[in-house]
Amino acid sequence: MKNHLRTAVESMKEHYIQKLIDAGMYQASDEMLKSLTLTELEALASRVERP
């Protein structure tokens, strides 16, 4: 069960990181993104989605 949860969290983190990169807010080489939590990434991505 733990591996499934960890895999799901990592997958969601990658999803939000890609959204931020695609929006032009961050560079793909920005390692800081990988150190953020899922909650922090969700918050950043929600700012991108708002007009």
mmCIF file of the N, C-alpha and C atoms, coordinates in Angstrom:
data_MODEL
# 
_entry.id   MODEL 
# 
loop_
_atom_site.group_PDB 
_atom_site.id 
_atom_site.type_symbol 
_atom_site.label_atom_id 
_atom_site.label_alt_id 
_atom_site.label_comp_id 
_atom_site.label_asym_id 
_atom_site.label_entity_id 
_atom_site.label_seq_id 
_atom_site.pdbx_PDB_ins_code 
_atom_site.Cartn_x 
_atom_site.Cartn_y 
_atom_site.Cartn_z 
_atom_site.occupancy 
_atom_site.B_iso_or_equiv 
_atom_site.pdbx_formal_charge 
_atom_site.auth_seq_id 
_atom_site.auth_comp_id 
_atom_site.auth_asym_id 
_atom_site.auth_atom_id 
_atom_site.pdbx_PDB_model_num 
ATOM 1   N N  . MET A 1 1  ? 0.819  -1.196 0.000   1.00 0.00 ? 1  MET A N  1 
ATOM 2   C CA . MET A 1 1  ? 0.000  0.000  0.000   1.00 0.00 ? 1  MET A CA 1 
ATOM 3   C C  . MET A 1 1  ? 0.862  1.258  0.000   1.00 0.00 ? 1  MET A C  1 
ATOM 4   N N  . LYS A 1 2  ? 1.943  1.248  0.787   1.00 0.00 ? 2  LYS A N  1 
ATOM 5   C CA . LYS A 1 2  ? 2.786  2.435  0.854   1.00 0.00 ? 2  LYS A CA 1 
ATOM 6   C C  . LYS A 1 2  ? 3.371  2.797  -0.503  1.00 0.00 ? 2  LYS A C  1 
ATOM 7   N N  . ASN A 1 3  ? 3.816  1.799  -1.245  1.00 0.00 ? 3  ASN A N  1 
ATOM 8   C CA . ASN A 1 3  ? 4.398  2.078  -2.548  1.00 0.00 ? 3  ASN A CA 1 
ATOM 9   C C  . ASN A 1 3  ? 3.393  2.688  -3.501  1.00 0.00 ? 3  ASN A C  1 
ATOM 10  N N  . HIS A 1 4  ? 2.149  2.251  -3.425  1.00 0.00 ? 4  HIS A N  1 
ATOM 11  C CA . HIS A 1 4  ? 1.118  2.806  -4.303  1.00 0.00 ? 4  HIS A CA 1 
ATOM 12  C C  . HIS A 1 4  ? 0.864  4.265  -3.971  1.00 0.00 ? 4  HIS A C  1 
ATOM 13  N N  . LEU A 1 5  ? 0.815  4.587  -2.702  1.00 0.00 ? 5  LEU A N  1 
ATOM 14  C CA . LEU A 1 5  ? 0.591  5.967  -2.280  1.00 0.00 ? 5  LEU A CA 1 
ATOM 15  C C  . LEU A 1 5  ? 1.769  6.840  -2.682  1.00 0.00 ? 5  LEU A C  1 
ATOM 16  N N  . ARG A 1 6  ? 2.970  6.368  -2.447  1.00 0.00 ? 6  ARG A N  1 
ATOM 17  C CA . ARG A 1 6  ? 4.163  7.134  -2.816  1.00 0.00 ? 6  ARG A CA 1 
ATOM 18  C C  . ARG A 1 6  ? 4.207  7.368  -4.327  1.00 0.00 ? 6  ARG A C  1 
ATOM 19  N N  . THR A 1 7  ? 3.879  6.341  -5.087  1.00 0.00 ? 7  THR A N  1 
ATOM 20  C CA . THR A 1 7  ? 3.867  6.466  -6.547  1.00 0.00 ? 7  THR A CA 1 
ATOM 21  C C  . THR A 1 7  ? 2.824  7.490  -6.995  1.00 0.00 ? 7  THR A C  1 
ATOM 22  N N  . ALA A 1 8  ? 1.663  7.459  -6.371  1.00 0.00 ? 8  ALA A N  1 
ATOM 23  C CA . ALA A 1 8  ? 0.601  8.403  -6.720  1.00 0.00 ? 8  ALA A CA 1 
ATOM 24  C C  . ALA A 1 8  ? 1.009  9.837  -6.393  1.00 0.00 ? 8  ALA A C  1 
ATOM 25  N N  . VAL A 1 9  ? 1.619  10.033 -5.237  1.00 0.00 ? 9  VAL A N  1 
ATOM 26  C CA . VAL A 1 9  ? 2.054  11.377 -4.845  1.00 0.00 ? 9  VAL A CA 1 
ATOM 27  C C  . VAL A 1 9  ? 3.130  11.887 -5.801  1.00 0.00 ? 9  VAL A C  1 
ATOM 28  N N  . GLU A 1 10 ? 4.098  11.050 -6.111  1.00 0.00 ? 10 GLU A N  1 
ATOM 29  C CA . GLU A 1 10 ? 5.160  11.456 -7.035  1.00 0.00 ? 10 GLU A CA 1 
ATOM 30  C C  . GLU A 1 10 ? 4.597  11.765 -8.423  1.00 0.00 ? 10 GLU A C  1 
ATOM 31  N N  . SER A 1 11 ? 3.623  10.995 -8.855  1.00 0.00 ? 11 SER A N  1 
ATOM 32  C CA . SER A 1 11 ? 2.992  11.236 -10.144 1.00 0.00 ? 11 SER A CA 1 
ATOM 33  C C  . SER A 1 11 ? 2.267  12.586 -10.161 1.00 0.00 ? 11 SER A C  1 
ATOM 34  N N  . MET A 1 12 ? 1.550  12.879 -9.091  1.00 0.00 ? 12 MET A N  1 
ATOM 35  C CA . MET A 1 12 ? 0.851  14.159 -8.996  1.00 0.00 ? 12 MET A CA 1 
ATOM 36  C C  . MET A 1 12 ? 1.842  15.322 -8.932  1.00 0.00 ? 12 MET A C  1 
ATOM 37  N N  . LYS A 1 13 ? 2.940  15.138 -8.214  1.00 0.00 ? 13 LYS A N  1 
ATOM 38  C CA . LYS A 1 13 ? 3.958  16.186 -8.150  1.00 0.00 ? 13 LYS A CA 1 
ATOM 39  C C  . LYS A 1 13 ? 4.511  16.474 -9.543  1.00 0.00 ? 13 LYS A C  1 
ATOM 40  N N  . GLU A 1 14 ? 4.812  15.424 -10.296 1.00 0.00 ? 14 GLU A N  1 
ATOM 41  C CA . GLU A 1 14 ? 5.321  15.597 -11.657 1.00 0.00 ? 14 GLU A CA 1 
ATOM 42  C C  . GLU A 1 14 ? 4.299  16.306 -12.540 1.00 0.00 ? 14 GLU A C  1 
ATOM 43  N N  . HIS A 1 15 ? 3.023  15.981 -12.346 1.00 0.00 ? 15 HIS A N  1 
ATOM 44  C CA . HIS A 1 15 ? 1.949  16.627 -13.105 1.00 0.00 ? 15 HIS A CA 1 
ATOM 45  C C  . HIS A 1 15 ? 1.953  18.134 -12.853 1.00 0.00 ? 15 HIS A C  1 
ATOM 46  N N  . TYR A 1 16 ? 1.998  18.540 -11.587 1.00 0.00 ? 16 TYR A N  1 
ATOM 47  C CA . TYR A 1 16 ? 1.979  19.959 -11.253 1.00 0.00 ? 16 TYR A CA 1 
ATOM 48  C C  . TYR A 1 16 ? 3.269  20.661 -11.668 1.00 0.00 ? 16 TYR A C  1 
ATOM 49  N N  . ILE A 1 17 ? 4.394  19.990 -11.547 1.00 0.00 ? 17 ILE A N  1 
ATOM 50  C CA . ILE A 1 17 ? 5.656  20.570 -11.994 1.00 0.00 ? 17 ILE A CA 1 
ATOM 51  C C  . ILE A 1 17 ? 5.597  20.839 -13.491 1.00 0.00 ? 17 ILE A C  1 
ATOM 52  N N  . GLN A 1 18 ? 5.071  19.897 -14.252 1.00 0.00 ? 18 GLN A N  1 
ATOM 53  C CA . GLN A 1 18 ? 4.970  20.079 -15.700 1.00 0.00 ? 18 GLN A CA 1 
ATOM 54  C C  . GLN A 1 18 ? 4.035  21.225 -16.042 1.00 0.00 ? 18 GLN A C  1 
ATOM 55  N N  . LYS A 1 19 ? 2.931  21.373 -15.296 1.00 0.00 ? 19 LYS A N  1 
ATOM 56  C CA . LYS A 1 19 ? 2.014  22.502 -15.518 1.00 0.00 ? 19 LYS A CA 1 
ATOM 57  C C  . LYS A 1 19 ? 2.727  23.833 -15.309 1.00 0.00 ? 19 LYS A C  1 
ATOM 58  N N  . LEU A 1 20 ? 3.537  23.920 -14.260 1.00 0.00 ? 20 LEU A N  1 
ATOM 59  C CA . LEU A 1 20 ? 4.260  25.156 -13.969 1.00 0.00 ? 20 LEU A CA 1 
ATOM 60  C C  . LEU A 1 20 ? 5.310  25.450 -15.034 1.00 0.00 ? 20 LEU A C  1 
ATOM 61  N N  . ILE A 1 21 ? 5.970  24.424 -15.513 1.00 0.00 ? 21 ILE A N  1 
ATOM 62  C CA . ILE A 1 21 ? 6.961  24.600 -16.576 1.00 0.00 ? 21 ILE A CA 1 
ATOM 63  C C  . ILE A 1 21 ? 6.270  25.020 -17.865 1.00 0.00 ? 21 ILE A C  1 
ATOM 64  N N  . ASP A 1 22 ? 5.175  24.360 -18.209 1.00 0.00 ? 22 ASP A N  1 
ATOM 65  C CA . ASP A 1 22 ? 4.435  24.689 -19.431 1.00 0.00 ? 22 ASP A CA 1 
ATOM 66  C C  . ASP A 1 22 ? 3.891  26.116 -19.402 1.00 0.00 ? 22 ASP A C  1 
ATOM 67  N N  . ALA A 1 23 ? 3.539  26.593 -18.207 1.00 0.00 ? 23 ALA A N  1 
ATOM 68  C CA . ALA A 1 23 ? 3.016  27.952 -18.060 1.00 0.00 ? 23 ALA A CA 1 
ATOM 69  C C  . ALA A 1 23 ? 4.127  29.000 -18.136 1.00 0.00 ? 23 ALA A C  1 
ATOM 70  N N  . GLY A 1 24 ? 5.377  28.551 -18.138 1.00 0.00 ? 24 GLY A N  1 
ATOM 71  C CA . GLY A 1 24 ? 6.501  29.468 -18.243 1.00 0.00 ? 24 GLY A CA 1 
ATOM 72  C C  . GLY A 1 24 ? 6.913  30.088 -16.917 1.00 0.00 ? 24 GLY A C  1 
ATOM 73  N N  . MET A 1 25 ? 6.379  29.593 -15.824 1.00 0.00 ? 25 MET A N  1 
ATOM 74  C CA . MET A 1 25 ? 6.726  30.148 -14.518 1.00 0.00 ? 25 MET A CA 1 
ATOM 75  C C  . MET A 1 25 ? 8.093  29.680 -14.036 1.00 0.00 ? 25 MET A C  1 
ATOM 76  N N  . TYR A 1 26 ? 8.489  28.492 -14.460 1.00 0.00 ? 26 TYR A N  1 
ATOM 77  C CA . TYR A 1 26 ? 9.754  27.909 -14.013 1.00 0.00 ? 26 TYR A CA 1 
ATOM 78  C C  . TYR A 1 26 ? 10.434 27.237 -15.191 1.00 0.00 ? 26 TYR A C  1 
ATOM 79  N N  . GLN A 1 27 ? 11.741 27.056 -15.058 1.00 0.00 ? 27 GLN A N  1 
ATOM 80  C CA . GLN A 1 27 ? 12.525 26.337 -16.048 1.00 0.00 ? 27 GLN A CA 1 
ATOM 81  C C  . GLN A 1 27 ? 12.524 24.852 -15.690 1.00 0.00 ? 27 GLN A C  1 
ATOM 82  N N  . ALA A 1 28 ? 12.668 24.016 -16.685 1.00 0.00 ? 28 ALA A N  1 
ATOM 83  C CA . ALA A 1 28 ? 12.715 22.574 -16.453 1.00 0.00 ? 28 ALA A CA 1 
ATOM 84  C C  . ALA A 1 28 ? 13.924 22.203 -15.596 1.00 0.00 ? 28 ALA A C  1 
ATOM 85  N N  . SER A 1 29 ? 14.954 23.036 -15.615 1.00 0.00 ? 29 SER A N  1 
ATOM 86  C CA . SER A 1 29 ? 16.163 22.749 -14.851 1.00 0.00 ? 29 SER A CA 1 
ATOM 87  C C  . SER A 1 29 ? 16.069 23.238 -13.403 1.00 0.00 ? 29 SER A C  1 
ATOM 88  N N  . ASP A 1 30 ? 14.955 23.830 -13.032 1.00 0.00 ? 30 ASP A N  1 
ATOM 89  C CA . ASP A 1 30 ? 14.790 24.380 -11.686 1.00 0.00 ? 30 ASP A CA 1 
ATOM 90  C C  . ASP A 1 30 ? 14.565 23.255 -10.677 1.00 0.00 ? 30 ASP A C  1 
ATOM 91  N N  . GLU A 1 31 ? 15.611 22.901 -9.956  1.00 0.00 ? 31 GLU A N  1 
ATOM 92  C CA . GLU A 1 31 ? 15.556 21.793 -8.996  1.00 0.00 ? 31 GLU A CA 1 
ATOM 93  C C  . GLU A 1 31 ? 14.723 22.136 -7.761  1.00 0.00 ? 31 GLU A C  1 
ATOM 94  N N  . MET A 1 32 ? 14.478 23.414 -7.519  1.00 0.00 ? 32 MET A N  1 
ATOM 95  C CA . MET A 1 32 ? 13.692 23.828 -6.364  1.00 0.00 ? 32 MET A CA 1 
ATOM 96  C C  . MET A 1 32 ? 12.299 23.215 -6.404  1.00 0.00 ? 32 MET A C  1 
ATOM 97  N N  . LEU A 1 33 ? 11.749 23.045 -7.588  1.00 0.00 ? 33 LEU A N  1 
ATOM 98  C CA . LEU A 1 33 ? 10.403 22.482 -7.722  1.00 0.00 ? 33 LEU A CA 1 
ATOM 99  C C  . LEU A 1 33 ? 10.318 21.074 -7.138  1.00 0.00 ? 33 LEU A C  1 
ATOM 100 N N  . LYS A 1 34 ? 11.345 20.298 -7.322  1.00 0.00 ? 34 LYS A N  1 
ATOM 101 C CA . LYS A 1 34 ? 11.329 18.914 -6.838  1.00 0.00 ? 34 LYS A CA 1 
ATOM 102 C C  . LYS A 1 34 ? 11.347 18.827 -5.315  1.00 0.00 ? 34 LYS A C  1 
ATOM 103 N N  . SER A 1 35 ? 11.794 19.896 -4.656  1.00 0.00 ? 35 SER A N  1 
ATOM 104 C CA . SER A 1 35 ? 11.853 19.884 -3.201  1.00 0.00 ? 35 SER A CA 1 
ATOM 105 C C  . SER A 1 35 ? 10.542 20.335 -2.555  1.00 0.00 ? 35 SER A C  1 
ATOM 106 N N  . LEU A 1 36 ? 9.616  20.860 -3.357  1.00 0.00 ? 36 LEU A N  1 
ATOM 107 C CA . LEU A 1 36 ? 8.339  21.312 -2.815  1.00 0.00 ? 36 LEU A CA 1 
ATOM 108 C C  . LEU A 1 36 ? 7.420  20.136 -2.523  1.00 0.00 ? 36 LEU A C  1 
ATOM 109 N N  . THR A 1 37 ? 6.515  20.347 -1.584  1.00 0.00 ? 37 THR A N  1 
ATOM 110 C CA . THR A 1 37 ? 5.530  19.317 -1.268  1.00 0.00 ? 37 THR A CA 1 
ATOM 111 C C  . THR A 1 37 ? 4.417  19.344 -2.306  1.00 0.00 ? 37 THR A C  1 
ATOM 112 N N  . LEU A 1 38 ? 3.609  18.303 -2.312  1.00 0.00 ? 38 LEU A N  1 
ATOM 113 C CA . LEU A 1 38 ? 2.474  18.244 -3.221  1.00 0.00 ? 38 LEU A CA 1 
ATOM 114 C C  . LEU A 1 38 ? 1.533  19.416 -2.963  1.00 0.00 ? 38 LEU A C  1 
ATOM 115 N N  . THR A 1 39 ? 1.288  19.740 -1.717  1.00 0.00 ? 39 THR A N  1 
ATOM 116 C CA . THR A 1 39 ? 0.406  20.854 -1.362  1.00 0.00 ? 39 THR A CA 1 
ATOM 117 C C  . THR A 1 39 ? 0.949  22.179 -1.886  1.00 0.00 ? 39 THR A C  1 
ATOM 118 N N  . GLU A 1 40 ? 2.255  22.392 -1.763  1.00 0.00 ? 40 GLU A N  1 
ATOM 119 C CA . GLU A 1 40 ? 2.863  23.625 -2.261  1.00 0.00 ? 40 GLU A CA 1 
ATOM 120 C C  . GLU A 1 40 ? 2.757  23.713 -3.775  1.00 0.00 ? 40 GLU A C  1 
ATOM 121 N N  . LEU A 1 41 ? 2.979  22.593 -4.452  1.00 0.00 ? 41 LEU A N  1 
ATOM 122 C CA . LEU A 1 41 ? 2.870  22.575 -5.910  1.00 0.00 ? 41 LEU A CA 1 
ATOM 123 C C  . LEU A 1 41 ? 1.432  22.832 -6.362  1.00 0.00 ? 41 LEU A C  1 
ATOM 124 N N  . GLU A 1 42 ? 0.470  22.251 -5.656  1.00 0.00 ? 42 GLU A N  1 
ATOM 125 C CA . GLU A 1 42 ? -0.942 22.489 -5.976  1.00 0.00 ? 42 GLU A CA 1 
ATOM 126 C C  . GLU A 1 42 ? -1.279 23.968 -5.842  1.00 0.00 ? 42 GLU A C  1 
ATOM 127 N N  . ALA A 1 43 ? -0.779 24.605 -4.792  1.00 0.00 ? 43 ALA A N  1 
ATOM 128 C CA . ALA A 1 43 ? -1.046 26.031 -4.575  1.00 0.00 ? 43 ALA A CA 1 
ATOM 129 C C  . ALA A 1 43 ? -0.450 26.873 -5.700  1.00 0.00 ? 43 ALA A C  1 
ATOM 130 N N  . LEU A 1 44 ? 0.779  26.579 -6.102  1.00 0.00 ? 44 LEU A N  1 
ATOM 131 C CA . LEU A 1 44 ? 1.404  27.313 -7.201  1.00 0.00 ? 44 LEU A CA 1 
ATOM 132 C C  . LEU A 1 44 ? 0.637  27.111 -8.504  1.00 0.00 ? 44 LEU A C  1 
ATOM 133 N N  . ALA A 1 45 ? 0.248  25.877 -8.773  1.00 0.00 ? 45 ALA A N  1 
ATOM 134 C CA . ALA A 1 45 ? -0.466 25.574 -10.012 1.00 0.00 ? 45 ALA A CA 1 
ATOM 135 C C  . ALA A 1 45 ? -1.846 26.243 -10.026 1.00 0.00 ? 45 ALA A C  1 
ATOM 136 N N  . SER A 1 46 ? -2.472 26.369 -8.884  1.00 0.00 ? 46 SER A N  1 
ATOM 137 C CA . SER A 1 46 ? -3.795 27.002 -8.853  1.00 0.00 ? 46 SER A CA 1 
ATOM 138 C C  . SER A 1 46 ? -3.683 28.483 -9.182  1.00 0.00 ? 46 SER A C  1 
ATOM 139 N N  . ARG A 1 47 ? -2.564 29.102 -8.852  1.00 0.00 ? 47 ARG A N  1 
ATOM 140 C CA . ARG A 1 47 ? -2.322 30.513 -9.224  1.00 0.00 ? 47 ARG A CA 1 
ATOM 141 C C  . ARG A 1 47 ? -2.190 30.669 -10.733 1.00 0.00 ? 47 ARG A C  1 
ATOM 142 N N  . VAL A 1 48 ? -1.626 29.661 -11.381 1.00 0.00 ? 48 VAL A N  1 
ATOM 143 C CA . VAL A 1 48 ? -1.446 29.701 -12.834 1.00 0.00 ? 48 VAL A CA 1 
ATOM 144 C C  . VAL A 1 48 ? -2.797 29.589 -13.537 1.00 0.00 ? 48 VAL A C  1 
ATOM 145 N N  . GLU A 1 49 ? -3.684 28.778 -12.987 1.00 0.00 ? 49 GLU A N  1 
ATOM 146 C CA . GLU A 1 49 ? -4.973 28.512 -13.624 1.00 0.00 ? 49 GLU A CA 1 
ATOM 147 C C  . GLU A 1 49 ? -5.929 29.694 -13.536 1.00 0.00 ? 49 GLU A C  1 
ATOM 148 N N  . ARG A 1 50 ? -5.758 30.557 -12.540 1.00 0.00 ? 50 ARG A N  1 
ATOM 149 C CA . ARG A 1 50 ? -6.642 31.707 -12.403 1.00 0.00 ? 50 ARG A CA 1 
ATOM 150 C C  . ARG A 1 50 ? -6.275 32.783 -13.404 1.00 0.00 ? 50 ARG A C  1 
ATOM 151 N N  . PRO A 1 51 ? -7.265 33.352 -14.083 1.00 0.00 ? 51 PRO A N  1 
ATOM 152 C CA . PRO A 1 51 ? -6.963 34.433 -15.048 1.00 0.00 ? 51 PRO A CA 1 
ATOM 153 C C  . PRO A 1 51 ? -6.599 35.731 -14.381 1.00 0.00 ? 51 PRO A C  1 
# 
